[in-house]
Structures are given as structure tokens and as C-alpha cells.
Amino acid sequence: MAEPIITFQHVYKRYDDTVALGDIDFELEQGKFYTLLGPSGCGKTTILRILAGFTEASEGKVTFKGQQINRVPANQRQINTVFQDYALFPHLNVFDNVAFGLTLKRTPKKDIKRRVLEALKSVRLAGYEDREISELSGGQQQRVAIARAIVNEPQVLLLDEPLSALDAKLRTAMQVELRQLQRRLGITFLFVTHDQGEALAMSDEIFVMSDGKILQQGSPVDIYDEPINHFVADFIGESNIVKGRMVADYQVQFVGKQFECSDAGIPAHEPIEVVLRPEDLVLTDVAKGKLTVVVDTQVFRGNLYEILSHDADGNQWLIHAVHKAKVGQEVGIYFEPEDIHVMRFGESEEEFDARLEQYEGDD
Ligand SMILES: Nc1ncnc2c1ncn2[C@@H]1O[C@H](COP(=O)(O)OP(=O)(O)OP(=O)(O)O)[C@@H](O)[C@H]1O
């Protein structure tokens, strides 16, 4: 692996009784698109604020190109931030908004002009220099905010939910645009969102966070296909999660039946959870199915039917089907061994014991 541009080593952030971050450890490589993903209050913004220099870690080490930066002032870091509300100056035009930081640093006028025009071109706003901020759409304002950040030629760009104010269509377009911009500039992006679809669409690597901790780090495909625990499986995409037990390597038991799977290395009899994604389930005749369910409701989504059903044990099963089913009808569900993803319970022993107790109580 190339030398990381940023590292967090055992970083904690405490506010009185609140532990906003607990033992955060990660490395960011040069030129990659990273996303911090997690529900509100899990600590995403706190990580950005520590990196930008707006707040200090209570404990631990933060490095930039191998040098500790915990106490380096914000304006001396080659790290810039794009905020959720853009924080543009309404009384300045587009050019002056983008030029603001360079003017403060007394950059020569000729350089300012060249760099501002280049930055505006990168975000496809060439020709908008004289426009007032109030004369721009939400998406255009968003791009001015990005231009203002990249004009400083940062090595790392931090983006705190920059698309949240945009409508769904523009948001999707901007996701593609931001991804392309990151590739063109070749700098490291650290993007914050609580929208899992956005994270999957844009990132090289995702950090899934909960409660001040990073639960899992990986590529979008790894995180989607191999979620480490219930929280990640549930937070990313849609999933059917049921309790079961490992029988042996490549053999798992759930809903009272034994199935072949592609997971190994978990001790026999250990309680586990299995994930089956709705798009991997195929509706078929009861005789051909591996599971039998009764259809409760179905919703037409244009490209698929979302079918909600239940099995004899009361587990709910969400199926994405091409054809519609009949509500109240018994149908079979077919899936392949590799569609079953086995997860161990929790991470800590206490969590494991608590779940085990609950599991045995349910038997
Ligand atoms: N200045 C502060 N004083 C006290 N507690 C704080 C402060 N800033 C953040 N926190 C707490 O730290 C935790 C993490 O907050 P943070 O803003 O990093 O979460 P987040 O994941 O970015 O949330 P959101 O998606 O809602 O922006 C929360 O419990 C929050 O209430």
C-alpha cells in the first residue's frame, strides 16, 4: 500500500459525558474517494472537524503525510471543507466567492484569475463569474462551494453531506459529477453521508459507523455482500436477516432446515444470523422452493414487484420479483448456496452472550 496521506490512530473525542468518537483508527490513501456512512449522531462530522482543525481530538494521533497535525491550525492544513449549507457569501458574486480565500492570502491578481476560472471550469460553471449567488440554482450553488474549496488546491477535500439540500434527481446527477471531479483532480475526498445508496454509488471505500465507532471498512461491494454484523446488513441495502446455527463448514441451519452455504470457519453449533438479499430470492412453485412462504402484500415499483411474505415461523421475507404474485398464496423461494451470507453475532463478548441468551430464550 502507498504511504497514507491521512491516519487516525486511536482517536477519541469526548464532550463531558458523551463519547463522540471511541478509538477511531483508519488510513486514507492519496487519490481515493472515501465515505463515512452512519446514522445521525454516530460521529461522522466530528471526524471531519478533527481533520479540518476545527476541533481537537481528546486522545490519539492524527497525521498528514506522516506528520502529526493534532495542533496544526486549520488554515495551515492542506485540507478544505465543503459544508452542508455551502456557507457562500450572498453579497459577493460567483467569482469573488471562489476568490475569497486566495485574496485573503494576498495571492497575485493574475494567479487568482487563472485559478478561479480553472476551478469554475472544473465544476462546469465557466461563464458564471459575474452571477449573484441568489441567481443560482441549488445545484449551481453547490458547485460554487466546491469550486471555492478546490481553488486552494487542497490535497484532501472534506465534504459534509453536500448533496442533502438537493432534490432527488439533481442529487443523483451530482453524485456522478462529484465522482468524476474527484478522479480528474486525483485528490483524496472524504465524504460524509447517512444515505447508503449515495455511499455505494460514489465510494472507493466506505467506513460504516455507529455510536462513535467504525464497524466495517471496505469497498461498496464488500460491504454489501459481506456485512460484518446485523447493524451493517440492515443499514446497507435491504435484507432478510434470520437467526440460525452453524452445522458444520458450508452447512447452516435456519427456519428449522439445513442449507448448503459458502461460509466456513465458524464453529459448529455457534448461533449466527444469515442475510439473504431480496434480489437474490426467486419466487417459484412450493415444490421447487427451498422455503415456503405466504404472500402478505406486494408493491409495484416499475422495474420490480416488492413482495412481502412470511414463513411458518413468522419470519418476514422481502422478495424483489419480476412477476407479480397473489396475495394470500403459498409460494416457494429459491436461492443459491452463495446467496446465503453468514454473520457472527456482535463484536464484543458481552454482546455475544446477550444475544446467545436471547436466542436460547427464543427456542
Ligand atoms: N460541541 C458538542 N458538544 C457536546 N456534544 C457534541 C458536540 N458536538 C457533537 N456532539 C455529540 O457527539 C456525537 C457525534 O456528533 P456528530 O455531529 O459527529 O454526529 P454525525 O454522525 O455527524 O451526525 P449528523 O448526521 O446528525 O450530522 C453526538 O452524540 C453529538 O450530540
Ligand as a Chemical Component Dictionary entry (heavy atoms), coordinates in Angstrom:
data_LIG
# 
_chem_comp.id                   LIG 
_chem_comp.type                 NON-POLYMER 
_chem_comp.pdbx_formal_charge   0 
_chem_comp.three_letter_code    LIG 
# 
loop_
_chem_comp_atom.comp_id 
_chem_comp_atom.atom_id 
_chem_comp_atom.alt_atom_id 
_chem_comp_atom.type_symbol 
_chem_comp_atom.charge 
_chem_comp_atom.model_Cartn_x 
_chem_comp_atom.model_Cartn_y 
_chem_comp_atom.model_Cartn_z 
_chem_comp_atom.pdbx_ordinal 
LIG N1  N1  N 0 -19.977 20.568 20.714 1  
LIG C1  C1  C 0 -20.527 19.449 21.204 2  
LIG N2  N2  N 0 -20.850 19.332 22.498 3  
LIG C2  C2  C 0 -21.394 18.196 23.016 4  
LIG N3  N3  N 0 -21.674 17.094 22.271 5  
LIG C3  C3  C 0 -21.392 17.148 20.959 6  
LIG C4  C4  C 0 -20.812 18.319 20.342 7  
LIG N4  N4  N 0 -20.636 18.056 19.020 8  
LIG C5  C5  C 0 -21.099 16.799 18.816 9  
LIG N5  N5  N 0 -21.550 16.248 19.958 10 
LIG C6  C6  C 0 -22.098 14.891 20.125 11 
LIG O1  O1  O 0 -21.191 13.970 19.560 12 
LIG C7  C7  C 0 -21.867 12.922 18.883 13 
LIG C8  C8  C 0 -21.404 12.839 17.437 14 
LIG O2  O2  O 0 -21.827 14.004 16.722 15 
LIG P1  P1  P 0 -21.550 14.233 15.165 16 
LIG O3  O3  O 0 -22.011 15.608 14.836 17 
LIG O4  O4  O 0 -20.146 13.892 14.870 18 
LIG O5  O5  O 0 -22.514 13.156 14.503 19 
LIG P2  P2  P 0 -22.900 12.942 12.969 20 
LIG O6  O6  O 0 -22.728 11.491 12.708 21 
LIG O7  O7  O 0 -22.144 13.876 12.124 22 
LIG O8  O8  O 0 -24.443 13.315 12.975 23 
LIG P3  P3  P 0 -25.359 14.038 11.837 24 
LIG O9  O9  O 0 -25.502 13.048 10.725 25 
LIG O10 O10 O 0 -26.642 14.273 12.570 26 
LIG O11 O11 O 0 -24.648 15.295 11.443 27 
LIG C9  C9  C 0 -23.348 13.210 19.044 28 
LIG O12 O12 O 0 -23.839 12.460 20.117 29 
LIG C10 C10 C 0 -23.386 14.693 19.354 30 
LIG O13 O13 O 0 -24.522 15.013 20.114 31 
# 
loop_
_chem_comp_bond.comp_id 
_chem_comp_bond.atom_id_1 
_chem_comp_bond.atom_id_2 
_chem_comp_bond.value_order 
_chem_comp_bond.pdbx_ordinal 
LIG N1  C1  SING 1  
LIG C1  N2  SING 2  
LIG C1  C4  DOUB 3  
LIG N2  C2  DOUB 4  
LIG C2  N3  SING 5  
LIG N3  C3  DOUB 6  
LIG C3  C4  SING 7  
LIG C3  N5  SING 8  
LIG C4  N4  SING 9  
LIG N4  C5  DOUB 10 
LIG C5  N5  SING 11 
LIG N5  C6  SING 12 
LIG C6  O1  SING 13 
LIG C6  C10 SING 14 
LIG O1  C7  SING 15 
LIG C7  C8  SING 16 
LIG C7  C9  SING 17 
LIG C8  O2  SING 18 
LIG O2  P1  SING 19 
LIG P1  O3  DOUB 20 
LIG P1  O4  SING 21 
LIG P1  O5  SING 22 
LIG O5  P2  SING 23 
LIG P2  O6  DOUB 24 
LIG P2  O7  SING 25 
LIG P2  O8  SING 26 
LIG O8  P3  SING 27 
LIG P3  O9  DOUB 28 
LIG P3  O10 SING 29 
LIG P3  O11 SING 30 
LIG C9  O12 SING 31 
LIG C9  C10 SING 32 
LIG C10 O13 SING 33 
# 
